[in-house]
Amino acid sequence: MKINKLLVALPLTLSLLVPTAALADSHGAHSSNEASVKSSTATPAAELRIALDTVLTEHAFLAVEAMRKGVDGAEDFDQASGALLANADDLKAAVASVYVEEGAAQFDEIWKSHIGYFVDYVTATAKEDQAGKDKALADLEEYKKTQSEFFDAATEGGLPAAAVQEGLDMHVDQLVEAFDAYVAGDFETAYALERESIHHMSMFAESLSIAITNQFPEKFDNTNPDTPAVDLRAQLNMTFTEHAGLAAMAMQDGADGAESFEQASAALIANADDLSAAQFAEVWKSHIGYFVDYVVATGEGNAEGQEQAKADLDAYIVEQAALLDAATEGRVPANALEEGLTAHVDQLLVAFDSYAAGDYDTAYNSIRQAYEHMTMPAAGLSAAIVDQFPDQFGVAEMPSEMPKTGMGGTADESSMPFMWILGGLMLAGLTTTIALRISKQS
């Protein structure tokens, strides 16, 4: 199979640019030096990297969750697997938009084949069919070779087949081992591997964006997807979107009384730990109760309690938005943040309410919306931070080769002052401890 060119300029990128403008561009009056402009978090190359980061990390998240639903025989398996296939369609549409339908069809056939092989593995596991499991694993081995060759050809060697296969080895192993651990009742390992799989796909998004922008520099205004500023945005993007996904699924576990509930909650807390520190814990924990009140009131059929919880959340949103406005010296305006926080809360409430009511189509649509929505605060906050602390971000040259970390790399998290992620802390705090609070109340 020969693919000469692949430019994954996702249509998703356009949808991100429009809502991001209110946050990312609102700080323009504060920018006055060339360094701040050059270290922008919203270059064409940055948008490519973030679009890839979002769709690829969501793939890992949805794949793990769909596999679990499958082996559990859950009522919402069709909707969970449908969300995973919809995610794959996003990738197909991206290829079709720039590489015509033939190239998109080739990519889609390869990509979706590995989803099918994972389903085969789940089915064989449920039937205790070792031969079926072995066949699925063998098919996945063949997939990795074919997919590696595709990316090598598509990027004209920018992503060498050997490096891609090494990364795909890790991707497949993480998903299979996370599933096996879940089936064995080792939920701690299962959730740890789910998080690793999400983080690993973020690394692949970085490497793929580098390969594409090196291959087609003019299409991206000769901008670089691998700068400190873009690294900051990508790190926040991965953590915020992961938060939305983990929060939605932990709430489902809580509603179901699932055995994995404590470990799902721990994964949420671990995600929050990536954003938070002890001195800020009181700020967001003091407001979590309102969300918990809503969940509890829903379980009790208490409409008055639900309305009170919503009113309390509205007041919380206003207060937190004002705090972040002050922290960024107006770079993230309170009104824009209020709008974003309101959407975040509403999406998770709709996902929870719909799941509890058995409306799984709406539930998974809302989960995907919540996942994508979290790209916006990551964009706005990173833009504000870079503008507020321009000396902390240099201008990096276009890299001549891939990061030597197996299809990707990560930002130097130790160089990020904690105040920079205050906004993420405020957002993530809304749902992080819901599971624990519900557990104690029950």
Disulfide bonds with the S-S distance in Angstrom:
none
